[in-house]
Amino acid sequence: MEKLLKQTLSAAKKYNAWDYAWLKTCLVALGIILGAYFSSFFLKYITVVWVIAIITYIWIIYKTFVKYKV
């Protein structure tokens, strides 16, 4: 597992902007598909989903603009 993680991180270091754009597009599409198939399930837990989204957003903003500030 550790070898797979190192290989993945090594490959990600070589990504360019287009690679990340394709990755984000893929993740958004998968999120829409999952949301369509499991909408009734997620509506029951929409508050939890919002809390997770907000916490992770704040974490990414912190890492980007505070911790890794250049």
N, CA, C and O atoms as a Tripos MOL2 file, in Angstrom:
@<TRIPOS>MOLECULE
protein
  280   279    70     0     0
PROTEIN
NO_CHARGES

@<TRIPOS>ATOM
      1 N           0.8210   -1.1900    0.0000 N.3       1 MET1
      2 CA          0.0000    0.0000    0.0000 C.3       1 MET1
      3 C           0.8710    1.2620    0.0000 C.2       1 MET1
      4 O           0.5720    2.2420   -0.6830 O.2       1 MET1
      5 N           1.9410    1.2110    0.7740 N.am      2 GLU2
      6 CA          2.8390    2.3710    0.8350 C.3       2 GLU2
      7 C           3.4860    2.6300   -0.5240 C.2       2 GLU2
      8 O           3.6660    3.7820   -0.9200 O.2       2 GLU2
      9 N           3.8340    1.5670   -1.2300 N.am      3 LYS3
     10 CA          4.4290    1.7070   -2.5540 C.3       3 LYS3
     11 C           3.4540    2.3580   -3.5280 C.2       3 LYS3
     12 O           3.8410    3.2110   -4.3270 O.2       3 LYS3
     13 N           2.1810    1.9500   -3.4580 N.am      4 LEU4
     14 CA          1.1530    2.5330   -4.3140 C.3       4 LEU4
     15 C           0.9770    4.0210   -4.0190 C.2       4 LEU4
     16 O           0.8320    4.8270   -4.9380 O.2       4 LEU4
     17 N           0.9890    4.3790   -2.7470 N.am      5 LEU5
     18 CA          0.8530    5.7830   -2.3580 C.3       5 LEU5
     19 C           2.0270    6.6160   -2.8640 C.2       5 LEU5
     20 O           1.8280    7.7140   -3.3860 O.2       5 LEU5
     21 N           3.2320    6.1100   -2.7160 N.am      6 LYS6
     22 CA          4.4180    6.8400   -3.1980 C.3       6 LYS6
     23 C           4.3850    7.0010   -4.7120 C.2       6 LYS6
     24 O           4.7320    8.0590   -5.2390 O.2       6 LYS6
     25 N           3.9670    5.9430   -5.4120 N.am      7 GLN7
     26 CA          3.8780    6.0020   -6.8750 C.3       7 GLN7
     27 C           2.8290    7.0200   -7.3110 C.2       7 GLN7
     28 O           3.0460    7.7690   -8.2640 O.2       7 GLN7
     29 N           1.7090    7.0480   -6.6250 N.am      8 THR8
     30 CA          0.6460    7.9950   -6.9560 C.3       8 THR8
     31 C           1.0900    9.4320   -6.7120 C.2       8 THR8
     32 O           0.8560   10.3030   -7.5500 O.2       8 THR8
     33 N           1.7220    9.6850   -5.5840 N.am      9 LEU9
     34 CA          2.2000   11.0340   -5.2820 C.3       9 LEU9
     35 C           3.2870   11.4720   -6.2490 C.2       9 LEU9
     36 O           3.3400   12.6380   -6.6380 O.2       9 LEU9
     37 N           4.1460   10.5520   -6.6380 N.am     10 SER10
     38 CA          5.1880   10.8650   -7.6070 C.3      10 SER10
     39 C           4.5810   11.2550   -8.9590 C.2      10 SER10
     40 O           5.0340   12.2030   -9.6000 O.2      10 SER10
     41 N           3.5630   10.5200   -9.3790 N.am     11 ALA11
     42 CA          2.8930   10.8450  -10.6400 C.3      11 ALA11
     43 C           2.1650   12.1800  -10.5420 C.2      11 ALA11
     44 O           2.1710   12.9600  -11.4950 O.2      11 ALA11
     45 N           1.5350   12.4520   -9.3930 N.am     12 ALA12
     46 CA          0.7850   13.7060   -9.2200 C.3      12 ALA12
     47 C           1.7080   14.9210   -9.2800 C.2      12 ALA12
     48 O           1.2800   15.9960   -9.6990 O.2      12 ALA12
     49 N           2.9590   14.7670   -8.8710 N.am     13 LYS13
     50 CA          3.9040   15.8790   -8.9410 C.3      13 LYS13
     51 C           4.1900   16.2890  -10.3790 C.2      13 LYS13
     52 O           4.6150   17.4150  -10.6360 O.2      13 LYS13
     53 N           3.9600   15.3820  -11.3080 N.am     14 LYS14
     54 CA          4.2220   15.6530  -12.7210 C.3      14 LYS14
     55 C           2.9880   16.1670  -13.4580 C.2      14 LYS14
     56 O           3.0690   16.4800  -14.6460 O.2      14 LYS14
     57 N           1.8460   16.2570  -12.7710 N.am     15 TYR15
     58 CA          0.6200   16.7480  -13.4060 C.3      15 TYR15
     59 C           0.7780   18.2100  -13.7990 C.2      15 TYR15
     60 O           1.4890   18.9730  -13.1450 O.2      15 TYR15
     61 N           0.1030   18.5800  -14.8740 N.am     16 ASN16
     62 CA          0.0270   19.9950  -15.2470 C.3      16 ASN16
     63 C          -1.4160   20.4560  -15.0310 C.2      16 ASN16
     64 O          -2.2450   19.6990  -14.5260 O.2      16 ASN16
     65 N          -1.7060   21.6870  -15.4110 N.am     17 ALA17
     66 CA         -3.0390   22.2470  -15.1630 C.3      17 ALA17
     67 C          -4.1300   21.4510  -15.8730 C.2      17 ALA17
     68 O          -5.2170   21.2630  -15.3260 O.2      17 ALA17
     69 N          -3.8490   20.9840  -17.0820 N.am     18 TRP18
     70 CA         -4.8550   20.2100  -17.8190 C.3      18 TRP18
     71 C          -5.1470   18.8790  -17.1310 C.2      18 TRP18
     72 O          -6.2960   18.4380  -17.0940 O.2      18 TRP18
     73 N          -4.1290   18.2470  -16.5940 N.am     19 ASP19
     74 CA         -4.3300   16.9830  -15.8830 C.3      19 ASP19
     75 C          -5.2480   17.1800  -14.6710 C.2      19 ASP19
     76 O          -6.1490   16.3790  -14.4190 O.2      19 ASP19
     77 N          -4.9980   18.2650  -13.9270 N.am     20 TYR20
     78 CA         -5.8570   18.5440  -12.7770 C.3      20 TYR20
     79 C          -7.2700   18.9210  -13.2140 C.2      20 TYR20
     80 O          -8.2380   18.5900  -12.5290 O.2      20 TYR20
     81 N          -7.3960   19.6040  -14.3380 N.am     21 ALA21
     82 CA         -8.7290   19.9380  -14.8580 C.3      21 ALA21
     83 C          -9.5020   18.6660  -15.1960 C.2      21 ALA21
     84 O         -10.6850   18.5510  -14.8740 O.2      21 ALA21
     85 N          -8.8330   17.7080  -15.8460 N.am     22 TRP22
     86 CA         -9.4910   16.4210  -16.1590 C.3      22 TRP22
     87 C          -9.8580   15.6670  -14.8900 C.2      22 TRP22
     88 O         -10.9340   15.0730  -14.8080 O.2      22 TRP22
     89 N          -8.9690   15.6870  -13.8990 N.am     23 LEU23
     90 CA         -9.2500   15.0160  -12.6310 C.3      23 LEU23
     91 C         -10.4700   15.6210  -11.9480 C.2      23 LEU23
     92 O         -11.3580   14.8950  -11.5000 O.2      23 LEU23
     93 N         -10.5150   16.9390  -11.8670 N.am     24 LYS24
     94 CA        -11.6520   17.6120  -11.2220 C.3      24 LYS24
     95 C         -12.9530   17.3630  -11.9830 C.2      24 LYS24
     96 O         -14.0050   17.1730  -11.3730 O.2      24 LYS24
     97 N         -12.8820   17.3650  -13.3130 N.am     25 THR25
     98 CA        -14.0690   17.0910  -14.1170 C.3      25 THR25
     99 C         -14.5820   15.6810  -13.8410 C.2      25 THR25
    100 O         -15.7860   15.4680  -13.7000 O.2      25 THR25
    101 N         -13.6710   14.7320  -13.7660 N.am     26 CYS26
    102 CA        -14.0440   13.3510  -13.4640 C.3      26 CYS26
    103 C         -14.7060   13.2530  -12.0890 C.2      26 CYS26
    104 O         -15.7330   12.5900  -11.9440 O.2      26 CYS26
    105 N         -14.1310   13.9050  -11.0820 N.am     27 LEU27
    106 CA        -14.6880   13.8420   -9.7380 C.3      27 LEU27
    107 C         -16.0530   14.5110   -9.6520 C.2      27 LEU27
    108 O         -16.9390   14.0190   -8.9540 O.2      27 LEU27
    109 N         -16.2320   15.6220  -10.3500 N.am     28 VAL28
    110 CA        -17.5420   16.2800  -10.3690 C.3      28 VAL28
    111 C         -18.5750   15.3770  -11.0330 C.2      28 VAL28
    112 O         -19.6910   15.2360  -10.5330 O.2      28 VAL28
    113 N         -18.2060   14.7670  -12.1560 N.am     29 ALA29
    114 CA        -19.1330   13.8700  -12.8490 C.3      29 ALA29
    115 C         -19.5140   12.6880  -11.9650 C.2      29 ALA29
    116 O         -20.6830   12.3070  -11.9050 O.2      29 ALA29
    117 N         -18.5290   12.1050  -11.2770 N.am     30 LEU30
    118 CA        -18.8310   10.9930  -10.3710 C.3      30 LEU30
    119 C         -19.7350   11.4420   -9.2220 C.2      30 LEU30
    120 O         -20.6240   10.7010   -8.8020 O.2      30 LEU30
    121 N         -19.5110   12.6390   -8.7220 N.am     31 GLY31
    122 CA        -20.3600   13.1720   -7.6610 C.3      31 GLY31
    123 C         -21.7950   13.3720   -8.1220 C.2      31 GLY31
    124 O         -22.7330   13.0840   -7.3790 O.2      31 GLY31
    125 N         -21.9680   13.8590   -9.3300 N.am     32 ILE32
    126 CA        -23.3140   14.0420   -9.8790 C.3      32 ILE32
    127 C         -24.0000   12.6890  -10.0720 C.2      32 ILE32
    128 O         -25.1800   12.5340   -9.7600 O.2      32 ILE32
    129 N         -23.2550   11.7160  -10.5870 N.am     33 ILE33
    130 CA        -23.8230   10.3800  -10.7810 C.3      33 ILE33
    131 C         -24.2480    9.7710   -9.4440 C.2      33 ILE33
    132 O         -25.3540    9.2460   -9.3220 O.2      33 ILE33
    133 N         -23.3750    9.8410   -8.4490 N.am     34 LEU34
    134 CA        -23.7280    9.3050   -7.1340 C.3      34 LEU34
    135 C         -24.9100   10.0430   -6.5350 C.2      34 LEU34
    136 O         -25.7890    9.4280   -5.9300 O.2      34 LEU34
    137 N         -24.9370   11.3560   -6.7000 N.am     35 GLY35
    138 CA        -26.0600   12.1390   -6.1950 C.3      35 GLY35
    139 C         -27.3730   11.7680   -6.8620 C.2      35 GLY35
    140 O         -28.4210   11.7610   -6.2160 O.2      35 GLY35
    141 N         -27.3220   11.4620   -8.1480 N.am     36 ALA36
    142 CA        -28.5370   11.0750   -8.8670 C.3      36 ALA36
    143 C         -29.0390    9.7060   -8.4100 C.2      36 ALA36
    144 O         -30.2410    9.5100   -8.2290 O.2      36 ALA36
    145 N         -28.1310    8.7770   -8.2280 N.am     37 TYR37
    146 CA        -28.5320    7.4280   -7.8350 C.3      37 TYR37
    147 C         -28.9530    7.3190   -6.3680 C.2      37 TYR37
    148 O         -29.8410    6.5400   -6.0250 O.2      37 TYR37
    149 N         -28.3100    8.1030   -5.5170 N.am     38 PHE38
    150 CA        -28.5710    7.9930   -4.0830 C.3      38 PHE38
    151 C         -29.1760    9.2630   -3.4980 C.2      38 PHE38
    152 O         -28.9280    9.5850   -2.3370 O.2      38 PHE38
    153 N         -29.9570    9.9800   -4.2780 N.am     39 SER39
    154 CA        -30.4910   11.2700   -3.8220 C.3      39 SER39
    155 C         -31.3760   11.1190   -2.5880 C.2      39 SER39
    156 O         -31.2690   11.9180   -1.6580 O.2      39 SER39
    157 N         -32.2360   10.1240   -2.5600 N.am     40 SER40
    158 CA        -33.1230    9.9690   -1.3940 C.3      40 SER40
    159 C         -32.3260    9.6480   -0.1340 C.2      40 SER40
    160 O         -32.6800   10.0920    0.9580 O.2      40 SER40
    161 N         -31.2530    8.8800   -0.2840 N.am     41 PHE41
    162 CA        -30.4140    8.5680    0.8700 C.3      41 PHE41
    163 C         -29.7210    9.8230    1.3900 C.2      41 PHE41
    164 O         -29.7290   10.0830    2.5930 O.2      41 PHE41
    165 N         -29.1190   10.6070    0.4850 N.am     42 PHE42
    166 CA        -28.3620   11.7880    0.8990 C.3      42 PHE42
    167 C         -29.2650   12.9000    1.4130 C.2      42 PHE42
    168 O         -28.8280   13.7000    2.2400 O.2      42 PHE42
    169 N         -30.4940   12.9760    0.9570 N.am     43 LEU43
    170 CA        -31.4140   13.9960    1.4670 C.3      43 LEU43
    171 C         -31.6950   13.7990    2.9500 C.2      43 LEU43
    172 O         -31.9510   14.7660    3.6680 O.2      43 LEU43
    173 N         -31.6490   12.5600    3.4100 N.am     44 LYS44
    174 CA        -31.8540   12.2860    4.8370 C.3      44 LYS44
    175 C         -30.7000   12.8420    5.6680 C.2      44 LYS44
    176 O         -30.8850   13.2040    6.8300 O.2      44 LYS44
    177 N         -29.5090   12.9100    5.0710 N.am     45 TYR45
    178 CA        -28.3050   13.3250    5.7940 C.3      45 TYR45
    179 C         -27.6960   14.5960    5.2130 C.2      45 TYR45
    180 O         -26.4820   14.7870    5.2860 O.2      45 TYR45
    181 N         -28.5160   15.4590    4.6430 N.am     46 ILE46
    182 CA        -28.0120   16.6540    3.9590 C.3      46 ILE46
    183 C         -27.2480   17.5810    4.9100 C.2      46 ILE46
    184 O         -26.2910   18.2340    4.4940 O.2      46 ILE46
    185 N         -27.6560   17.6440    6.1630 N.am     47 THR47
    186 CA        -26.9420   18.4830    7.1290 C.3      47 THR47
    187 C         -25.5310   17.9620    7.3470 C.2      47 THR47
    188 O         -24.5830   18.7440    7.4050 O.2      47 THR47
    189 N         -25.3840   16.6570    7.4680 N.am     48 VAL48
    190 CA        -24.0610   16.0560    7.6520 C.3      48 VAL48
    191 C         -23.1930   16.3070    6.4220 C.2      48 VAL48
    192 O         -22.0060   16.6090    6.5480 O.2      48 VAL48
    193 N         -23.7770   16.1840    5.2450 N.am     49 VAL49
    194 CA        -23.0320   16.4240    4.0040 C.3      49 VAL49
    195 C         -22.5610   17.8700    3.9440 C.2      49 VAL49
    196 O         -21.4220   18.1320    3.5590 O.2      49 VAL49
    197 N         -23.4170   18.8060    4.3170 N.am     50 TRP50
    198 CA        -23.0270   20.2200    4.3260 C.3      50 TRP50
    199 C         -21.9070   20.4800    5.3300 C.2      50 TRP50
    200 O         -20.9670   21.2160    5.0300 O.2      50 TRP50
    201 N         -21.9990   19.8880    6.5120 N.am     51 VAL51
    202 CA        -20.9590   20.0800    7.5290 C.3      51 VAL51
    203 C         -19.6220   19.5480    7.0170 C.2      51 VAL51
    204 O         -18.5920   20.2060    7.1690 O.2      51 VAL51
    205 N         -19.6350   18.3640    6.4120 N.am     52 ILE52
    206 CA        -18.4040   17.7990    5.8540 C.3      52 ILE52
    207 C         -17.8480   18.7020    4.7610 C.2      52 ILE52
    208 O         -16.6410   18.9400    4.7100 O.2      52 ILE52
    209 N         -18.7080   19.2040    3.8940 N.am     53 ALA53
    210 CA        -18.2600   20.0820    2.8130 C.3      53 ALA53
    211 C         -17.6430   21.3640    3.3620 C.2      53 ALA53
    212 O         -16.6010   21.7990    2.8710 O.2      53 ALA53
    213 N         -18.2480   21.9620    4.3440 N.am     54 ILE54
    214 CA        -17.7450   23.2100    4.9150 C.3      54 ILE54
    215 C         -16.4150   22.9860    5.6350 C.2      54 ILE54
    216 O         -15.4790   23.7690    5.4760 O.2      54 ILE54
    217 N         -16.3350   21.9210    6.4230 N.am     55 ILE55
    218 CA        -15.0930   21.6320    7.1540 C.3      55 ILE55
    219 C         -13.9420   21.3720    6.1870 C.2      55 ILE55
    220 O         -12.8470   21.9040    6.3680 O.2      55 ILE55
    221 N         -14.1830   20.5620    5.1710 N.am     56 THR56
    222 CA        -13.1060   20.2780    4.2220 C.3      56 THR56
    223 C         -12.7250   21.5130    3.4160 C.2      56 THR56
    224 O         -11.5530   21.6950    3.0860 O.2      56 THR56
    225 N         -13.6930   22.3630    3.0950 N.am     57 TYR57
    226 CA        -13.4010   23.6060    2.3840 C.3      57 TYR57
    227 C         -12.5060   24.5130    3.2340 C.2      57 TYR57
    228 O         -11.5210   25.0610    2.7390 O.2      57 TYR57
    229 N         -12.8480   24.6650    4.4940 N.am     58 ILE58
    230 CA        -12.0490   25.4940    5.3990 C.3      58 ILE58
    231 C         -10.6410   24.9260    5.5330 C.2      58 ILE58
    232 O          -9.6680   25.6790    5.5440 O.2      58 ILE58
    233 N         -10.5250   23.6090    5.6340 N.am     59 TRP59
    234 CA         -9.2150   22.9640    5.7430 C.3      59 TRP59
    235 C          -8.3490   23.2510    4.5180 C.2      59 TRP59
    236 O          -7.1730   23.5850    4.6570 O.2      59 TRP59
    237 N          -8.9170   23.1250    3.3280 N.am     60 ILE60
    238 CA         -8.1630   23.3710    2.0970 C.3      60 ILE60
    239 C          -7.7530   24.8410    2.0040 C.2      60 ILE60
    240 O          -6.6210   25.1430    1.6250 O.2      60 ILE60
    241 N          -8.6550   25.7490    2.3420 N.am     61 ILE61
    242 CA         -8.3400   27.1830    2.3210 C.3      61 ILE61
    243 C          -7.2070   27.4800    3.3110 C.2      61 ILE61
    244 O          -6.2830   28.2280    2.9890 O.2      61 ILE61
    245 N          -7.2760   26.9010    4.5010 N.am     62 TYR62
    246 CA         -6.2150   27.0880    5.4910 C.3      62 TYR62
    247 C          -4.8670   26.5950    4.9620 C.2      62 TYR62
    248 O          -3.8670   27.3080    5.0330 O.2      62 TYR62
    249 N          -4.8490   25.3770    4.4340 N.am     63 LYS63
    250 CA         -3.6030   24.8090    3.9320 C.3      63 LYS63
    251 C          -3.0360   25.6430    2.7820 C.2      63 LYS63
    252 O          -1.8230   25.8270    2.6850 O.2      63 LYS63
    253 N          -3.9110   26.1430    1.9180 N.am     64 THR64
    254 CA         -3.4810   26.8720    0.7360 C.3      64 THR64
    255 C          -2.9690   28.2730    1.0670 C.2      64 THR64
    256 O          -1.9220   28.6880    0.5710 O.2      64 THR64
    257 N          -3.7010   28.9930    1.9000 N.am     65 PHE65
    258 CA         -3.3890   30.4050    2.0990 C.3      65 PHE65
    259 C          -2.6930   30.7290    3.4060 C.2      65 PHE65
    260 O          -2.1930   31.8430    3.5660 O.2      65 PHE65
    261 N          -2.6410   29.7880    4.3570 N.am     66 VAL66
    262 CA         -2.0070   30.0750    5.6510 C.3      66 VAL66
    263 C          -0.7630   29.2020    5.8380 C.2      66 VAL66
    264 O           0.3490   29.7140    5.9660 O.2      66 VAL66
    265 N          -0.9580   27.8980    5.8510 N.am     67 LYS67
    266 CA          0.1550   27.0010    6.1610 C.3      67 LYS67
    267 C           1.2100   26.9670    5.0650 C.2      67 LYS67
    268 O           2.4050   27.0150    5.3580 O.2      67 LYS67
    269 N           0.7920   26.8850    3.8240 N.am     68 TYR68
    270 CA          1.7460   26.7840    2.7120 C.3      68 TYR68
    271 C           1.9520   28.1130    1.9960 C.2      68 TYR68
    272 O           2.3120   28.1410    0.8190 O.2      68 TYR68
    273 N           1.7280   29.1950    2.6970 N.am     69 LYS69
    274 CA          1.8810   30.5260    2.1020 C.3      69 LYS69
    275 C           3.3240   30.7320    1.6750 C.2      69 LYS69
    276 O           4.2660   30.4370    2.4110 O.2      69 LYS69
    277 N           3.4630   31.2460    0.4670 N.am     70 VAL70
    278 CA          4.8140   31.4560   -0.0880 C.3      70 VAL70
    279 C           5.3120   32.8280    0.2590 C.2      70 VAL70
    280 O           6.4260   33.1940   -0.1160 O.2      70 VAL70
@<TRIPOS>BOND
     1     1     2 1
     2     2     3 1
     3     3     4 2
     4     3     5 am
     5     5     6 1
     6     6     7 1
     7     7     8 2
     8     7     9 am
     9     9    10 1
    10    10    11 1
    11    11    12 2
    12    11    13 am
    13    13    14 1
    14    14    15 1
    15    15    16 2
    16    15    17 am
    17    17    18 1
    18    18    19 1
    19    19    20 2
    20    19    21 am
    21    21    22 1
    22    22    23 1
    23    23    24 2
    24    23    25 am
    25    25    26 1
    26    26    27 1
    27    27    28 2
    28    27    29 am
    29    29    30 1
    30    30    31 1
    31    31    32 2
    32    31    33 am
    33    33    34 1
    34    34    35 1
    35    35    36 2
    36    35    37 am
    37    37    38 1
    38    38    39 1
    39    39    40 2
    40    39    41 am
    41    41    42 1
    42    42    43 1
    43    43    44 2
    44    43    45 am
    45    45    46 1
    46    46    47 1
    47    47    48 2
    48    47    49 am
    49    49    50 1
    50    50    51 1
    51    51    52 2
    52    51    53 am
    53    53    54 1
    54    54    55 1
    55    55    56 2
    56    55    57 am
    57    57    58 1
    58    58    59 1
    59    59    60 2
    60    59    61 am
    61    61    62 1
    62    62    63 1
    63    63    64 2
    64    63    65 am
    65    65    66 1
    66    66    67 1
    67    67    68 2
    68    67    69 am
    69    69    70 1
    70    70    71 1
    71    71    72 2
    72    71    73 am
    73    73    74 1
    74    74    75 1
    75    75    76 2
    76    75    77 am
    77    77    78 1
    78    78    79 1
    79    79    80 2
    80    79    81 am
    81    81    82 1
    82    82    83 1
    83    83    84 2
    84    83    85 am
    85    85    86 1
    86    86    87 1
    87    87    88 2
    88    87    89 am
    89    89    90 1
    90    90    91 1
    91    91    92 2
    92    91    93 am
    93    93    94 1
    94    94    95 1
    95    95    96 2
    96    95    97 am
    97    97    98 1
    98    98    99 1
    99    99   100 2
   100    99   101 am
   101   101   102 1
   102   102   103 1
   103   103   104 2
   104   103   105 am
   105   105   106 1
   106   106   107 1
   107   107   108 2
   108   107   109 am
   109   109   110 1
   110   110   111 1
   111   111   112 2
   112   111   113 am
   113   113   114 1
   114   114   115 1
   115   115   116 2
   116   115   117 am
   117   117   118 1
   118   118   119 1
   119   119   120 2
   120   119   121 am
   121   121   122 1
   122   122   123 1
   123   123   124 2
   124   123   125 am
   125   125   126 1
   126   126   127 1
   127   127   128 2
   128   127   129 am
   129   129   130 1
   130   130   131 1
   131   131   132 2
   132   131   133 am
   133   133   134 1
   134   134   135 1
   135   135   136 2
   136   135   137 am
   137   137   138 1
   138   138   139 1
   139   139   140 2
   140   139   141 am
   141   141   142 1
   142   142   143 1
   143   143   144 2
   144   143   145 am
   145   145   146 1
   146   146   147 1
   147   147   148 2
   148   147   149 am
   149   149   150 1
   150   150   151 1
   151   151   152 2
   152   151   153 am
   153   153   154 1
   154   154   155 1
   155   155   156 2
   156   155   157 am
   157   157   158 1
   158   158   159 1
   159   159   160 2
   160   159   161 am
   161   161   162 1
   162   162   163 1
   163   163   164 2
   164   163   165 am
   165   165   166 1
   166   166   167 1
   167   167   168 2
   168   167   169 am
   169   169   170 1
   170   170   171 1
   171   171   172 2
   172   171   173 am
   173   173   174 1
   174   174   175 1
   175   175   176 2
   176   175   177 am
   177   177   178 1
   178   178   179 1
   179   179   180 2
   180   179   181 am
   181   181   182 1
   182   182   183 1
   183   183   184 2
   184   183   185 am
   185   185   186 1
   186   186   187 1
   187   187   188 2
   188   187   189 am
   189   189   190 1
   190   190   191 1
   191   191   192 2
   192   191   193 am
   193   193   194 1
   194   194   195 1
   195   195   196 2
   196   195   197 am
   197   197   198 1
   198   198   199 1
   199   199   200 2
   200   199   201 am
   201   201   202 1
   202   202   203 1
   203   203   204 2
   204   203   205 am
   205   205   206 1
   206   206   207 1
   207   207   208 2
   208   207   209 am
   209   209   210 1
   210   210   211 1
   211   211   212 2
   212   211   213 am
   213   213   214 1
   214   214   215 1
   215   215   216 2
   216   215   217 am
   217   217   218 1
   218   218   219 1
   219   219   220 2
   220   219   221 am
   221   221   222 1
   222   222   223 1
   223   223   224 2
   224   223   225 am
   225   225   226 1
   226   226   227 1
   227   227   228 2
   228   227   229 am
   229   229   230 1
   230   230   231 1
   231   231   232 2
   232   231   233 am
   233   233   234 1
   234   234   235 1
   235   235   236 2
   236   235   237 am
   237   237   238 1
   238   238   239 1
   239   239   240 2
   240   239   241 am
   241   241   242 1
   242   242   243 1
   243   243   244 2
   244   243   245 am
   245   245   246 1
   246   246   247 1
   247   247   248 2
   248   247   249 am
   249   249   250 1
   250   250   251 1
   251   251   252 2
   252   251   253 am
   253   253   254 1
   254   254   255 1
   255   255   256 2
   256   255   257 am
   257   257   258 1
   258   258   259 1
   259   259   260 2
   260   259   261 am
   261   261   262 1
   262   262   263 1
   263   263   264 2
   264   263   265 am
   265   265   266 1
   266   266   267 1
   267   267   268 2
   268   267   269 am
   269   269   270 1
   270   270   271 1
   271   271   272 2
   272   271   273 am
   273   273   274 1
   274   274   275 1
   275   275   276 2
   276   275   277 am
   277   277   278 1
   278   278   279 1
   279   279   280 2
@<TRIPOS>SUBSTRUCTURE
     1 MET1         2 RESIDUE 1 A MET
     2 GLU2         6 RESIDUE 1 A GLU
     3 LYS3        10 RESIDUE 1 A LYS
     4 LEU4        14 RESIDUE 1 A LEU
     5 LEU5        18 RESIDUE 1 A LEU
     6 LYS6        22 RESIDUE 1 A LYS
     7 GLN7        26 RESIDUE 1 A GLN
     8 THR8        30 RESIDUE 1 A THR
     9 LEU9        34 RESIDUE 1 A LEU
    10 SER10       38 RESIDUE 1 A SER
    11 ALA11       42 RESIDUE 1 A ALA
    12 ALA12       46 RESIDUE 1 A ALA
    13 LYS13       50 RESIDUE 1 A LYS
    14 LYS14       54 RESIDUE 1 A LYS
    15 TYR15       58 RESIDUE 1 A TYR
    16 ASN16       62 RESIDUE 1 A ASN
    17 ALA17       66 RESIDUE 1 A ALA
    18 TRP18       70 RESIDUE 1 A TRP
    19 ASP19       74 RESIDUE 1 A ASP
    20 TYR20       78 RESIDUE 1 A TYR
    21 ALA21       82 RESIDUE 1 A ALA
    22 TRP22       86 RESIDUE 1 A TRP
    23 LEU23       90 RESIDUE 1 A LEU
    24 LYS24       94 RESIDUE 1 A LYS
    25 THR25       98 RESIDUE 1 A THR
    26 CYS26      102 RESIDUE 1 A CYS
    27 LEU27      106 RESIDUE 1 A LEU
    28 VAL28      110 RESIDUE 1 A VAL
    29 ALA29      114 RESIDUE 1 A ALA
    30 LEU30      118 RESIDUE 1 A LEU
    31 GLY31      122 RESIDUE 1 A GLY
    32 ILE32      126 RESIDUE 1 A ILE
    33 ILE33      130 RESIDUE 1 A ILE
    34 LEU34      134 RESIDUE 1 A LEU
    35 GLY35      138 RESIDUE 1 A GLY
    36 ALA36      142 RESIDUE 1 A ALA
    37 TYR37      146 RESIDUE 1 A TYR
    38 PHE38      150 RESIDUE 1 A PHE
    39 SER39      154 RESIDUE 1 A SER
    40 SER40      158 RESIDUE 1 A SER
    41 PHE41      162 RESIDUE 1 A PHE
    42 PHE42      166 RESIDUE 1 A PHE
    43 LEU43      170 RESIDUE 1 A LEU
    44 LYS44      174 RESIDUE 1 A LYS
    45 TYR45      178 RESIDUE 1 A TYR
    46 ILE46      182 RESIDUE 1 A ILE
    47 THR47      186 RESIDUE 1 A THR
    48 VAL48      190 RESIDUE 1 A VAL
    49 VAL49      194 RESIDUE 1 A VAL
    50 TRP50      198 RESIDUE 1 A TRP
    51 VAL51      202 RESIDUE 1 A VAL
    52 ILE52      206 RESIDUE 1 A ILE
    53 ALA53      210 RESIDUE 1 A ALA
    54 ILE54      214 RESIDUE 1 A ILE
    55 ILE55      218 RESIDUE 1 A ILE
    56 THR56      222 RESIDUE 1 A THR
    57 TYR57      226 RESIDUE 1 A TYR
    58 ILE58      230 RESIDUE 1 A ILE
    59 TRP59      234 RESIDUE 1 A TRP
    60 ILE60      238 RESIDUE 1 A ILE
    61 ILE61      242 RESIDUE 1 A ILE
    62 TYR62      246 RESIDUE 1 A TYR
    63 LYS63      250 RESIDUE 1 A LYS
    64 THR64      254 RESIDUE 1 A THR
    65 PHE65      258 RESIDUE 1 A PHE
    66 VAL66      262 RESIDUE 1 A VAL
    67 LYS67      266 RESIDUE 1 A LYS
    68 TYR68      270 RESIDUE 1 A TYR
    69 LYS69      274 RESIDUE 1 A LYS
    70 VAL70      278 RESIDUE 1 A VAL
